[in-house]
Amino acid sequence: MGVRFVGYDGMTSVPFLIDKPALEKNGAIAATESSLLAAFDASRKLIYDAAREVYSKARQTSYRITVEDMK
């Protein structure tokens, strides 16, 4: 469970999934769509930074952001 979003590297769309535990960095959240999206919006800059880092490590067809990626 988490939030899927799409990034763009200038040439292609890059699909990501951020896990619910990674979204809970600032505290527990309910497992509802509105709660997950609110947590995503509240941490958007940190999530985008983590996405850039995960993407830069290796090329894949999709990427997963875990709690360990949220620094």
C-alpha positions in Angstrom: 0.0 0.0 0.0 1.2 3.4 -0.8 1.0 6.2 -3.4 2.0 5.8 -7.1 3.2 8.8 -9.0 5.0 9.5 -12.2 8.2 11.5 -12.6 9.8 12.7 -15.8 13.5 12.6 -16.6 13.4 14.9 -19.7 12.9 12.0 -22.1 10.6 9.4 -20.5 8.0 9.0 -17.8 9.3 7.3 -14.7 6.8 5.4 -12.5 7.3 5.4 -8.7 5.5 3.8 -5.7 6.2 5.2 -2.3 5.3 2.8 0.5 2.9 3.7 3.3 5.6 3.4 6.0 7.8 5.8 4.1 4.9 8.3 4.1 4.6 7.9 7.9 8.0 9.6 8.5 6.1 12.4 10.3 3.7 10.1 12.2 1.2 7.3 11.6 -1.5 7.8 9.0 -4.8 6.0 8.2 -4.9 3.6 5.3 -7.4 5.8 3.4 -6.8 7.4 0.0 -7.3 10.9 1.4 -4.8 10.3 4.3 -2.2 8.8 2.0 -2.5 11.7 -0.5 -2.4 14.3 2.3 0.8 12.7 3.7 2.3 12.7 0.2 1.5 16.4 -0.3 3.0 17.2 3.1 6.3 15.5 2.2 6.4 16.3 -1.5 9.9 17.9 -1.6 11.4 15.1 0.5 9.7 12.5 -1.7 11.0 14.1 -4.9 14.5 14.2 -3.4 14.3 10.5 -2.5 12.9 9.7 -6.0 15.8 11.5 -7.7 18.2 9.5 -5.5 16.5 6.1 -6.1 16.4 6.8 -9.9 20.0 7.8 -10.1 21.2 4.4 -8.6 20.0 2.1 -11.4 17.7 2.2 -14.4 14.6 0.1 -13.9 11.1 -0.1 -15.4 9.6 1.2 -12.1 10.9 2.4 -8.7 9.9 1.8 -5.1 10.6 4.3 -2.4 10.9 2.8 1.1 11.3 4.2 4.5 15.1 3.7 4.2 15.1 6.0 1.2 13.4 8.9 3.1 16.4 10.7 4.7 
